[in-house]
Amino acid sequence: MQRRTFFTAGLAAACPAILTAQAGSFKELSRAIDAMPLVDSHEHLLPESERLELKPDLFLLASHYLNSDMVSAGMPTPTPKTWAEFEPWWQVSRFTGYGQALSIAIRDIYGIGEIKAATLPRINSAIAEANKPGLYKRILKDRMKLDYAVLDDYWHGDPVRPDGEYFVLARKMDWFCSAAKAADIRRMEEVTGTSIPDVKGLKRAVEKRLDQSLDAGLVTIKSTLAYNRPLRFEVVPEADAQRDFDLLMKEPQKQAPRRLSDHIFHHVLQLADAHKLPVQMHTGLQAGNGNTLENSRPTLLNNLFGLYPKVVFDLFHLGWPWMEEVAALAKMYANVTADLCWVHIITPTGARRALHELIDTVPLNKILGFGGDYRYVELSYAHAVMARRNVAQVLAEKVQSREMTEAEALNAARLILHDNAARLFPRPKPRQA
């Protein structure tokens, strides 16, 4: 009993010093990490000119991601227009990662500390007032310290070169893996100017689209096929894919025939290999409310990593909730990287836990620490705040446990938040004619 009392008393006496040291490490690292430039691995940000055409308010900002949590909570409409429609569901969703991001954006950018009925007019007025030229510089460059971001502008049908001050381009070739009827093929012929009488023609159309995308500055191919089908892509002979092609040309199918889809996706990967392009793969949670989660399991991709050893596969969202699978794949394969885009707002606590395990598991040059994954710049900024805080907290704990020195922790932060993504997605050089 005496020994226990002595131990307890000694621990109590030591704890303030331990906690003070931990707080000091976090504060010092946080200050340095907050000043670091970011290379953001994944965004959906509108061009500033398109953003300025909108009439933004709190409900518009909440419409990206937060509304999904509110619908999950029971909100009957996905697009509330009044405080009365919004408030009950905000109260139960405000502490999710999406809710935290909205609160941070309103607090930091617009100087309003709480989202409530009394502050709503001030919030909406401040958002409207800020919606003028220079918005992106003020938020992305001055506040967020963005070097540049990889932009998936999925709303543009044809490849469009983004503003090079802020963005490099990601494009999807998923459309060509998703044909389910003759009308889809006819539309592909129109936009690529390529005749598609058969599978060979479809592959030529993919090649033409890729060339168009490269001309617009493409630095990576992205796939979100996990929203519509399982991520297992078998090696399919062209003859079998042709049978599927013939079938859909005769009559519409409910979904893309699997053998044709697999065959074309492998062609996309062969093109990525030939052009030395990394491939960003959506894995894990699908956005919105309702889907087949199992389709997006990271280990379904396992066969591709060995078949295409020179193609770097950047596994998005850490495959949440299968984050340990992504860590294992990144540990096993030289051509697999672990990307925390979206994760800090899906699960802030889980992102810290995952980052701890990633640092323990895989080399530091294979961890991409931030991708905002938003349409609106205020929320990308808020996500960056959360990501920097998480990285600082994890690295401070590594310093306290003497796994790293402070200098080593700062070097790790630069790799995770800037250098790894900059190396994988460098600004494009002009194409030679």
C-alpha positions as CSV (number, residue, x, y, z in Angstrom):
1,M,0.0,0.0,0.0
2,Q,2.8,2.3,0.9
3,R,4.6,1.5,-2.4
4,R,1.4,2.3,-4.4
5,T,1.0,5.6,-2.5
6,F,4.6,6.5,-3.2
7,F,4.3,5.6,-6.9
8,T,1.0,7.5,-7.3
9,A,2.4,10.6,-5.6
10,G,5.6,10.5,-7.7
11,L,3.5,10.2,-10.9
12,A,1.3,13.0,-9.9
13,A,4.4,15.2,-9.2
14,A,6.0,14.3,-12.5
15,C,2.8,14.7,-14.7
16,P,2.9,18.5,-14.8
17,A,6.4,18.5,-16.1
18,I,5.6,15.8,-18.7
19,L,2.5,17.7,-19.8
20,T,4.4,21.0,-20.0
21,A,7.1,19.3,-22.2
22,Q,4.5,17.8,-24.5
23,A,2.6,21.1,-24.8
24,G,6.0,22.8,-25.6
25,S,6.9,20.4,-28.3
26,F,3.4,20.6,-29.9
27,K,3.5,24.4,-29.8
28,E,7.0,24.7,-31.4
29,L,6.2,22.1,-34.1
30,S,2.8,23.6,-34.7
31,R,4.2,27.0,-35.3
32,A,6.8,25.7,-37.8
33,I,4.3,23.4,-39.5
34,D,1.7,26.2,-39.8
35,A,4.3,28.2,-41.8
36,M,5.1,25.4,-44.3
37,P,3.8,25.6,-47.8
38,L,1.4,22.9,-48.9
39,V,1.1,20.8,-52.0
40,D,-2.5,19.6,-51.8
41,S,-3.0,16.2,-53.5
42,H,-6.7,16.5,-54.3
43,E,-9.2,19.3,-54.7
44,H,-12.5,20.0,-56.6
45,L,-12.3,23.8,-56.3
46,L,-14.2,25.8,-58.8
47,P,-12.3,28.3,-60.9
48,E,-12.5,31.6,-59.1
49,S,-14.5,33.1,-62.0
50,E,-17.2,30.4,-61.5
51,R,-17.2,30.9,-57.8
52,L,-17.7,34.6,-58.1
53,E,-20.9,34.0,-60.2
54,L,-22.5,32.2,-57.3
55,K,-24.4,33.8,-54.4
56,P,-22.7,32.0,-51.6
57,D,-24.0,31.7,-48.0
58,L,-23.7,29.4,-45.1
59,F,-26.0,26.9,-46.6
60,L,-24.0,26.7,-49.8
61,L,-20.8,26.0,-47.8
62,A,-22.6,23.4,-45.8
63,S,-23.8,21.7,-49.0
64,H,-20.4,20.0,-49.5
65,Y,-20.1,17.0,-47.2
66,L,-21.7,18.4,-44.0
67,N,-25.2,18.0,-45.5
68,S,-24.4,14.3,-45.9
69,D,-23.9,14.0,-42.1
70,M,-27.1,16.0,-41.6
71,V,-29.1,13.7,-43.9
72,S,-27.6,10.7,-42.0
73,A,-28.9,12.3,-38.8
74,G,-32.4,12.5,-40.3
75,M,-32.6,15.8,-42.1
76,P,-35.5,15.3,-44.6
77,T,-34.1,17.6,-47.3
78,P,-30.5,17.6,-48.5
79,T,-30.6,21.3,-49.4
80,P,-32.0,23.3,-46.4
81,K,-32.7,26.9,-47.3
82,T,-33.7,28.3,-43.9
83,W,-32.3,28.2,-40.4
84,A,-35.3,26.3,-39.1
85,E,-34.6,23.6,-41.7
86,F,-30.9,23.6,-40.9
87,E,-30.6,24.1,-37.1
88,P,-31.8,20.8,-35.6
89,W,-29.5,18.8,-37.8
90,W,-26.6,21.2,-37.3
91,Q,-26.8,20.7,-33.6
92,V,-26.2,17.0,-33.8
93,S,-23.7,17.1,-36.7
94,R,-21.5,20.1,-35.7
95,F,-18.9,18.0,-34.0
96,T,-18.2,15.6,-36.9
97,G,-15.1,16.4,-38.9
98,Y,-17.3,18.1,-41.6
99,G,-19.0,20.2,-38.9
100,Q,-15.6,21.2,-37.4
101,A,-14.4,22.3,-40.8
102,L,-17.4,24.6,-41.3
103,S,-16.9,26.1,-37.8
104,I,-13.2,26.7,-38.4
105,A,-13.9,28.4,-41.8
106,I,-16.5,30.8,-40.3
107,R,-14.4,31.6,-37.3
108,D,-11.0,32.1,-39.0
109,I,-12.0,33.6,-42.3
110,Y,-15.1,35.6,-41.3
111,G,-14.3,36.3,-37.6
112,I,-17.6,34.9,-36.3
113,G,-17.1,32.5,-33.4
114,E,-20.4,30.6,-33.4
115,I,-22.9,29.4,-36.0
116,K,-26.4,30.2,-34.6
117,A,-29.6,32.0,-35.5
118,A,-28.3,35.3,-34.1
119,T,-25.1,35.2,-36.1
120,L,-26.5,33.9,-39.4
121,P,-27.2,37.3,-41.0
122,R,-23.6,38.4,-40.2
123,I,-22.2,35.2,-41.5
124,N,-24.1,35.4,-44.8
125,S,-23.2,39.1,-45.2
126,A,-19.5,38.4,-44.6
127,I,-19.4,35.5,-47.1
128,A,-21.2,37.6,-49.8
129,E,-18.9,40.6,-49.2
130,A,-15.8,38.4,-49.6
131,N,-17.0,36.9,-52.8
132,K,-15.0,39.2,-55.1
133,P,-11.8,39.0,-57.2
134,G,-8.8,38.1,-55.2
135,L,-10.7,35.6,-53.0
136,Y,-8.5,32.7,-54.0
137,K,-5.3,34.6,-53.3
138,R,-6.5,35.8,-49.9
139,I,-7.6,32.3,-48.8
140,L,-5.4,29.8,-50.7
141,K,-2.1,31.7,-50.8
142,D,-2.2,34.2,-47.9
143,R,-4.0,32.1,-45.3
144,M,-3.6,28.5,-46.4
145,K,0.0,28.9,-47.8
146,L,-0.9,26.7,-50.7
147,D,2.0,26.1,-53.2
148,Y,-0.4,24.3,-55.6
149,A,-3.1,21.7,-55.6
150,V,-4.0,18.7,-57.8
151,L,-7.4,19.6,-59.3
152,D,-10.1,17.1,-60.3
153,D,-12.5,19.4,-62.2
154,Y,-15.1,16.6,-62.8
155,W,-17.8,19.1,-63.8
156,H,-15.9,20.0,-67.0
157,G,-16.7,17.4,-69.7
158,D,-13.6,18.3,-71.9
159,P,-10.2,18.8,-70.4
160,V,-9.6,22.4,-69.4
161,R,-6.2,23.8,-68.4
162,P,-6.5,25.1,-64.8
163,D,-5.0,28.3,-63.4
164,G,-1.4,27.3,-63.1
165,E,-0.8,29.6,-60.1
166,Y,-3.0,27.4,-58.0
167,F,-3.5,24.0,-59.7
168,V,-2.2,21.1,-61.7
169,L,-4.7,18.8,-63.5
170,A,-6.1,15.4,-62.7
171,R,-8.5,13.8,-65.1
172,K,-10.6,10.6,-65.1
173,M,-10.8,8.0,-67.9
174,D,-13.5,6.2,-66.1
175,W,-16.1,7.1,-68.7
176,F,-14.5,4.8,-71.2
177,C,-14.7,2.0,-68.7
178,S,-18.4,2.6,-68.1
179,A,-20.2,2.3,-71.5
180,A,-23.4,0.5,-71.1
181,K,-25.3,1.3,-74.4
182,A,-24.7,2.3,-78.0
183,A,-25.5,6.0,-77.2
184,D,-22.5,6.1,-74.8
185,I,-20.2,4.9,-77.6
186,R,-21.7,7.4,-80.1
187,R,-21.0,10.2,-77.6
188,M,-17.4,9.1,-77.1
189,E,-17.0,9.3,-80.9
190,E,-18.2,12.9,-80.9
191,V,-16.0,14.2,-78.2
192,T,-12.8,12.4,-79.3
193,G,-13.3,12.6,-83.1
194,T,-12.5,8.9,-83.2
195,S,-14.5,6.1,-84.9
196,I,-15.4,3.3,-82.4
197,P,-16.6,0.3,-84.4
198,D,-15.1,-2.1,-81.9
199,V,-12.9,-2.5,-78.8
200,K,-9.8,-1.4,-80.7
201,G,-11.6,1.8,-81.6
202,L,-12.6,2.3,-78.0
203,K,-9.0,2.1,-77.0
204,R,-8.0,4.6,-79.7
205,A,-10.6,6.9,-78.2
206,V,-9.1,6.6,-74.8
207,E,-5.7,7.4,-76.3
208,K,-7.1,10.5,-78.0
209,R,-8.8,11.7,-74.7
210,L,-5.5,11.2,-72.9
211,D,-3.7,13.3,-75.5
212,Q,-6.3,16.0,-75.1
213,S,-5.8,15.9,-71.3
214,L,-2.0,16.0,-71.6
215,D,-2.3,19.1,-73.8
216,A,-4.3,20.7,-71.0
217,G,-1.5,19.9,-68.5
218,L,-2.5,16.5,-67.1
219,V,-0.1,15.3,-64.3
220,T,-2.1,12.3,-63.0
221,I,-5.0,10.0,-64.0
222,K,-7.7,9.6,-61.4
223,S,-10.3,6.9,-61.0
224,T,-13.5,6.9,-59.0
225,L,-14.9,3.6,-60.4
226,A,-15.3,2.4,-56.8
227,Y,-18.5,4.4,-56.7
228,N,-20.0,2.1,-59.3
229,R,-18.3,-1.3,-59.3
230,P,-15.8,-3.4,-57.3
231,L,-12.1,-2.4,-57.6
232,R,-11.0,-5.9,-58.7
233,F,-9.9,-5.6,-62.4
234,E,-9.2,-8.9,-64.0
235,V,-7.0,-9.4,-67.1
236,V,-9.5,-10.0,-69.9
237,P,-8.6,-11.0,-73.4
238,E,-9.6,-8.5,-76.1
239,A,-11.9,-11.2,-77.7
240,D,-13.9,-11.4,-74.5
241,A,-14.1,-7.7,-74.2
242,Q,-15.3,-7.5,-77.8
243,R,-18.2,-9.9,-77.0
244,D,-19.3,-7.5,-74.3
245,F,-18.9,-4.5,-76.7
246,D,-21.1,-6.3,-79.2
247,L,-23.7,-7.0,-76.6
248,L,-24.1,-3.4,-75.4
249,M,-24.2,-2.2,-79.1
250,K,-27.2,-4.5,-79.6
251,E,-29.2,-3.6,-76.5
252,P,-28.7,-1.3,-73.5
253,Q,-27.3,-2.9,-70.4
254,K,-28.1,-2.0,-66.8
255,Q,-24.4,-1.3,-66.2
256,A,-21.2,-1.5,-68.0
257,P,-20.3,-5.1,-68.9
258,R,-17.6,-6.2,-66.5
259,R,-15.2,-7.8,-69.0
260,L,-15.2,-4.8,-71.3
261,S,-14.8,-2.4,-68.3
262,D,-11.8,-4.5,-66.9
263,H,-10.1,-4.6,-70.3
264,I,-10.4,-0.9,-70.9
265,F,-9.2,-0.1,-67.4
266,H,-6.1,-2.2,-68.0
267,H,-5.5,-0.2,-71.2
268,V,-5.7,3.0,-69.2
269,L,-3.0,1.6,-66.9
270,Q,-0.9,0.7,-69.8
271,L,-1.1,4.3,-71.0
272,A,-0.2,5.6,-67.6
273,D,2.8,3.3,-67.7
274,A,3.8,4.6,-71.1
275,H,3.4,8.3,-70.2
276,K,4.9,7.8,-66.7
277,L,1.7,9.1,-65.0
278,P,0.7,8.2,-61.5
279,V,-2.8,6.9,-60.9
280,Q,-5.0,8.2,-58.1
281,M,-7.5,5.6,-56.9
282,H,-10.5,6.3,-54.8
283,T,-10.7,3.7,-52.1
284,G,-12.9,3.5,-49.0
285,L,-15.9,5.6,-48.1
286,Q,-17.9,6.9,-51.0
287,A,-19.3,10.5,-50.7
288,G,-23.0,11.0,-50.1
289,N,-25.6,8.8,-48.5
290,G,-25.7,5.2,-49.5
291,N,-23.5,3.0,-51.7
292,T,-21.9,-0.4,-51.7
293,L,-18.9,0.2,-49.4
294,E,-17.3,-3.2,-50.1
295,N,-16.7,-2.2,-53.7
296,S,-14.0,0.2,-52.6
297,R,-11.9,-2.0,-50.4
298,P,-8.2,-1.3,-51.1
299,T,-7.0,-4.9,-51.3
300,L,-9.3,-5.5,-54.3
301,L,-6.6,-3.6,-56.2
302,N,-3.8,-6.0,-55.1
303,N,-3.2,-7.7,-58.5
304,L,-2.6,-4.4,-60.3
305,F,0.4,-3.4,-58.2
306,G,2.4,-6.4,-59.4
307,L,1.2,-6.1,-63.0
308,Y,2.2,-2.5,-63.4
309,P,5.3,-2.1,-61.2
310,K,6.3,1.2,-62.8
311,V,2.9,2.9,-62.2
312,V,2.6,4.7,-58.9
313,F,-0.8,4.0,-57.4
314,D,-1.8,6.8,-54.9
315,L,-4.5,5.2,-52.7
316,F,-6.9,8.0,-51.7
317,H,-8.6,8.5,-48.4
318,L,-6.4,5.8,-46.8
319,G,-9.2,3.5,-47.8
320,W,-11.2,4.5,-44.7
321,P,-12.4,2.4,-42.9
322,W,-9.7,0.0,-44.1
323,M,-6.7,2.3,-43.3
324,E,-4.5,-0.5,-42.1
325,E,-5.0,-2.3,-45.5
326,V,-3.6,0.8,-47.3
327,A,-0.6,0.9,-44.8
328,A,0.1,-2.8,-45.5
329,L,-0.1,-2.3,-49.3
330,A,2.2,0.7,-49.1
331,K,4.6,-1.3,-47.1
332,M,4.6,-4.2,-49.5
333,Y,4.8,-2.4,-52.8
334,A,7.3,0.2,-53.9
335,N,4.6,1.7,-56.3
336,V,1.9,2.3,-53.7
337,T,1.5,5.5,-51.7
338,A,-0.8,6.3,-48.8
339,D,-2.8,9.5,-49.3
340,L,-4.7,11.2,-46.4
341,C,-6.8,13.4,-48.7
342,W,-10.3,13.8,-47.2
343,V,-9.4,11.8,-44.1
344,H,-8.8,14.7,-41.6
345,I,-12.4,15.7,-42.1
346,I,-13.9,12.2,-42.3
347,T,-12.3,11.2,-39.0
348,P,-9.9,13.7,-37.3
349,T,-9.1,11.3,-34.5
350,G,-8.7,8.4,-36.9
351,A,-6.4,10.5,-39.1
352,R,-4.1,11.0,-36.2
353,R,-4.1,7.3,-35.3
354,A,-3.5,6.4,-38.9
355,L,-0.6,8.8,-39.3
356,H,1.0,7.4,-36.2
357,E,0.8,3.9,-37.7
358,L,1.9,5.0,-41.1
359,I,5.0,6.5,-39.8
360,D,5.7,3.3,-37.9
361,T,4.9,1.2,-40.9
362,V,6.0,2.7,-44.2
363,P,8.9,5.0,-45.3
364,L,8.2,8.7,-44.9
365,N,8.4,9.4,-48.6
366,K,5.3,7.4,-49.3
367,I,2.9,9.4,-47.1
368,L,0.8,12.2,-48.6
369,G,-0.6,14.2,-45.7
370,F,-3.2,16.5,-47.1
371,G,-5.8,16.9,-49.8
372,G,-8.7,19.2,-49.2
373,D,-11.3,17.5,-51.4
374,Y,-13.7,20.5,-51.4
375,R,-15.5,22.7,-53.9
376,Y,-15.2,25.9,-51.7
377,V,-12.0,27.5,-50.7
378,E,-13.1,28.4,-47.2
379,L,-13.5,24.7,-46.4
380,S,-10.2,23.7,-48.1
381,Y,-8.5,26.2,-45.8
382,A,-10.3,24.8,-42.7
383,H,-9.3,21.2,-43.7
384,A,-5.7,22.4,-44.0
385,V,-5.9,23.8,-40.5
386,M,-7.1,20.4,-39.2
387,A,-4.5,18.5,-41.2
388,R,-1.6,20.7,-39.9
389,R,-2.9,20.4,-36.3
390,N,-3.0,16.6,-36.7
391,V,0.5,16.3,-38.2
392,A,1.9,18.6,-35.5
393,Q,0.2,16.6,-32.7
394,V,1.4,13.2,-34.0
395,L,5.0,14.4,-34.6
396,A,5.1,16.1,-31.2
397,E,4.2,12.7,-29.7
398,K,7.0,11.1,-31.7
399,V,9.4,13.6,-30.3
400,Q,8.2,13.1,-26.7
401,S,8.6,9.3,-27.1
402,R,12.1,10.0,-28.4
403,E,11.4,8.3,-31.7
404,M,12.4,11.5,-33.5
405,T,14.3,14.6,-32.7
406,E,12.6,17.9,-33.4
407,A,14.7,18.4,-36.5
408,E,13.7,15.0,-37.8
409,A,10.0,15.7,-37.0
410,L,10.2,19.0,-39.0
411,N,11.7,17.1,-41.9
412,A,9.0,14.5,-41.7
413,A,6.4,17.3,-41.8
414,R,7.9,18.8,-44.9
415,L,7.8,15.5,-46.7
416,I,4.3,14.7,-45.6
417,L,2.7,18.1,-46.4
418,H,4.7,19.2,-49.4
419,D,7.6,17.3,-50.8
420,N,6.1,13.9,-51.4
421,A,3.1,15.3,-53.4
422,A,5.4,17.7,-55.2
423,R,7.6,14.9,-56.4
424,L,4.7,12.7,-57.4
425,F,2.7,15.4,-59.1
426,P,5.2,18.0,-60.4
427,R,4.1,21.0,-62.3
428,P,3.9,20.0,-66.0
429,K,6.5,21.0,-68.5
430,P,5.3,22.2,-71.9
431,R,4.7,19.3,-74.3
432,Q,6.9,19.0,-77.3
433,A,5.2,19.2,-80.7
